[in-house]
């Protein structure tokens, strides 16, 4: 049984689950079905900031829960809403910046998987991949889920297909 971390930004509107919440819950369900242990965390700034201020301070943004214990996970799934100018969330970018650079022959190599959810796909996954590459990390897979509406069963079926696709890469 492997251990999985799913991390994504806290939804600004907490009245109902965001599409990122729905993707994370669906992935969690599939991981549980394969007997994985899953921990989900929502990324939040230590100090409450507007999204505009999060972008301004992205490189120094401090999170309530950072990547300090990544070595205990086999798979790390990072999700982002598609924000601003079609980029990833500053909270996700701050999380990635906080990942220690992979060093040493004995360093545990987690498998990274990325997803985004929003109305219109942009450069959010490329931004996350670029930041990860600076840490010596190459994600095994990524997917953008787009819809003008709340995710329904059809959209969640796409999440299942994504899960099966990246799990095939992990098993190989």
ChimeraX attribute file (.defattr): number of C-alpha atoms within 10 A of each C-alpha:
attribute: neighborCount
match mode: 1-to-1
recipient: residues
	/A:1	9
	/A:2	13
	/A:3	15
	/A:4	24
	/A:5	21
	/A:6	20
	/A:7	24
	/A:8	25
	/A:9	21
	/A:10	19
	/A:11	18
	/A:12	9
	/A:13	8
	/A:14	8
	/A:15	7
	/A:16	8
	/A:17	14
	/A:18	19
	/A:19	24
	/A:20	24
	/A:21	20
	/A:22	18
	/A:23	23
	/A:24	22
	/A:25	16
	/A:26	17
	/A:27	20
	/A:28	21
	/A:29	15
	/A:30	16
	/A:31	18
	/A:32	14
	/A:33	9
	/A:34	12
	/A:35	12
	/A:36	17
	/A:37	15
	/A:38	19
	/A:39	13
	/A:40	15
	/A:41	16
	/A:42	17
	/A:43	23
	/A:44	21
	/A:45	18
	/A:46	11
	/A:47	11
	/A:48	9
	/A:49	13
	/A:50	10
	/A:51	16
	/A:52	11
	/A:53	12
	/A:54	20
	/A:55	16
	/A:56	12
	/A:57	14
	/A:58	19
	/A:59	14
	/A:60	11
	/A:61	22
	/A:62	18
	/A:63	18
	/A:64	10
	/A:65	15
	/A:66	21
	/A:67	16
	/A:68	11
	/A:69	10
	/A:70	17
	/A:71	14
	/A:72	13
	/A:73	18
	/A:74	18
	/A:75	21
	/A:76	21
	/A:77	20
	/A:78	23
	/A:79	30
	/A:80	29
	/A:81	28
	/A:82	25
	/A:83	20
	/A:84	14
	/A:85	9
	/A:86	16
	/A:87	20
	/A:88	23
	/A:89	26
	/A:90	25
	/A:91	26
	/A:92	24
	/A:93	21
	/A:94	23
	/A:95	24
	/A:96	19
	/A:97	21
	/A:98	18
	/A:99	17
	/A:100	13
	/A:101	14
	/A:102	14
	/A:103	11
	/A:104	7
	/A:105	7
	/A:106	7
	/A:107	10
	/A:108	14
	/A:109	15
	/A:110	17
	/A:111	19
	/A:112	21
	/A:113	21
	/A:114	22
	/A:115	24
	/A:116	26
	/A:117	25
	/A:118	22
	/A:119	15
	/A:120	13
	/A:121	19
	/A:122	18
	/A:123	14
	/A:124	26
	/A:125	22
	/A:126	13
	/A:127	15
	/A:128	24
	/A:129	20
	/A:130	14
	/A:131	18
	/A:132	19
	/A:133	13
	/A:134	13
	/A:135	17
	/A:136	12
	/A:137	18
	/A:138	16
	/A:139	17
	/A:140	13
	/A:141	18
	/A:142	20
	/A:143	18
	/A:144	20
	/A:145	22
	/A:146	18
	/A:147	14
	/A:148	8
	/A:149	9
	/A:150	13
	/A:151	19
	/A:152	11
	/A:153	8
	/A:154	9
	/A:155	16
	/A:156	18
	/A:157	13
	/A:158	14
	/A:159	22
	/A:160	16
	/A:161	11
	/A:162	19
	/A:163	19
	/A:164	13
	/A:165	13
	/A:166	17
	/A:167	16
	/A:168	10
	/A:169	11
	/A:170	12
	/A:171	6
	/A:172	5
